[in-house]
Amino acid sequence: MRFTKMHGLGNDYIFIDGTTHDLEGVDLAELAVKMSDRHFGVGGDGIILILPSRVADFRMRIFNSDGSEAEMCGNGVRCFARYVYDRGLTTKTEITVETLAGEIRPRLLLEGGEVRAVRVNMGLPRFDPAKIPVVGDFASEGTGPVRVKIPLDDGTADGYALSMGNPHCVIFSQEAGVDMARSRGPLVEALSMFPHRVNVEFARVEGPSELAVYVWERGAGFTLACGTGACAAVVAALSRGLVRGPVVRARLPGGELAIEWDGSGPVYLTGPAEFAFEGTYLGSIPRRKERSGG
């Protein structure tokens, strides 16, 4: 099976072209686990499939490194857009992509005929508790992220829950960093108040229009960057008046993203998308088990 490795600020995915590979009968969840293994496979935060769509230019499916399927990925969809353009699957510089989070519209920013960056209309942030989803005791006014109390070993912290097509919980702390994300991220991800689990962002205000963001990604663990996570952190920070917009720089361990939000419309994400390498996966391809008849 041919594959292409790509990354957005170090958030790396294995791309498989489903327009040329026959994926019928393949256990995609198990394939993601096998290929994403950094010791016995290709290595990555998951796999992304390029597929035909009846309602958009293309369809994107994302499977995390633990085999769970994700609704959306901001870094992944930027790489997706560059892949289909550079590989000649489209001549459009603005495409529509069908995802489990709805239709996403990435636009390629070219310089000298080369892709310099990708700007993505990420859609509207969602604050309805049922659509995040979050359950239990919380404070919600319907006009901003849902404020929840996050239980921690040393007390509680305020978390701000919202959806960017997938669930997020943002925690602001001036001590936010890699260690905090690695130690507390798994605990918050699995809290019962988040029935579909949750992506966790630990954010620190760095300037009038700048955030440092560290992400524990649902199904993948600590990642060098997360596009939807950066969007969620910026939306929460703007809603609370911690930073000034409309454009906020989100600094992640893997690099910087530009997030734009006017407080009511869609969120726009701009950042790089890079090729790493191509190869042929020679491991066994797992197949779905057929159900036996009764």
Helices and strands as residue ranges (DSSP letters): E 2-8, E 11-17, H 28-36, E 46-51, E 58-64, E 69-70, H 74-86, E 97-99, E 102-111, E 114-121, G 129-131, E 146-152, E 155-163, E 167-172, H 178-189, E 199-207, E 210-217, E 221-223, H 227-239, E 247-252, E 255-260, E 268-271, E 274-280
